[in-house]
């Protein structure tokens, strides 16, 4: 056993953890970072980055399939899945290498192993990795152990028949058919990707609609697109059991209905990995679902201990983890920390068509007691969308209704369609800066761009408009 002392120990090298480490080191703090698997966590290794690479493969496949519409002769369309996986892994490895180099450049001490918080709340024992059995101390500790995929009872995870996102992202070959259990963001991304690459897909979702939490108009666009591409959607159904054979898996759901496919993809959310931290021997509070309890500054019930990322009960998004890591370090430094406004964080879903939003949906705004006015404009009339051949979708703005019926403060921006994950920025800023319709309508949108649709939608809420 050896002992070193740091200003801050961060347990977990995912987005929340490495953001805290990098931000703290840039402020001059002496940081130790502990990671039991690979630097970058779920997001970089078995989450955001590899999933979006496979979705981009699907996008390229769609482009080639429609090349004839542009006068390009591309008759031989095929998929080299091994090449796809190789490219995916090369991108992941390059990013992991870059992040590792950045941590080294900031003089952050990285330990490989599992970090366990001791009862004094200032000492962390490390073991099970290449760093050996080490005990280190710090003035402050940030817990960022991340999360792991959930499954359902009776659905044992293997490498082929029943998989989670971890296994699907490296599956040796795509199945001819798949059942996706869970129609949230992750489930819809996987369903979209597999369908575009030739898999017959069925989605089973317990909620009344897929993409729960998304604005209803946005969800309808995705549902119509999925249906046109042959993706079967069953909503409002509970999954009951499964039977696995040599040929595939039969899932029983609803009122005894069944569906059979080669592979089942479990997309029923993620649970916090707090059990790895040894918190039962500490005074750090945990709720009944395993989430570490924190206040608005990510402080736990123990002074000097913070928790960020998927291990706390907030939106399980990498960029939220980044923000929480920065918040915790800002608080540790004694600076004026601004809590994350979780009601207004940006959301991006990379299925086809893409979904992006920030702030209230029409439904949630009304439920919160707002009198609202709404503007919707579709990509069918947008010149740039027509040029690239992707006109599915719309932009929807929700604003407070003023006495004259025009829009006041912008409460929510919801987009579905081509490249909307890259267009949300100005909508996110409008919502978070509590901008009004009149203020945003003054901004000039470049032409021809997809972003013109946002400008048109806002302008219409002033009571005057150009094209719609």
Buried (B, 14 or more C-beta within 10 A) or exposed (E): EEEBEBBBBBBBBBBBBBBBBBBBBEBEBBBBBBBBBBBBBBBBBBBBBBBBBBBBBBBEBBBBEEBEEEEEEEEEEEBEBEEBBEBBBEBBEEBBEEBBEBBEEBEBBBBBBBBBBBEEBBBBBBBBBEBEEBBBBBBBBBBBBBBBBEBBEEBEBEEBBBBBBBBBBEBEEBBEBBBBBBBBBBBBBBBBBBBBBBBBBBBBBBBEBBBBBBBEBBBBBBBEBBEEBEBBBBBEBEBBEBEBEEEBBBBBBBEEEEBBBBBBBBBBBBBBBBEBBBBEEBEBBBEEEBBBBBEEBBBBBBEBBBBBBBBBBBBBBBBBBBBBBBBBBBBBBEEEBEEBEEBBBBBBBBBBBBBBBBBBBBBBBEEEEBEBBBBBBBBEBBEBBEEBEBBBBBBBBBBBBBEEEBBBBBBBBBBBBBBBBEBBBBBBBBBBEEBBBBBBBEBEBEEEBBBBBBBBBBBBBBEEBEEE
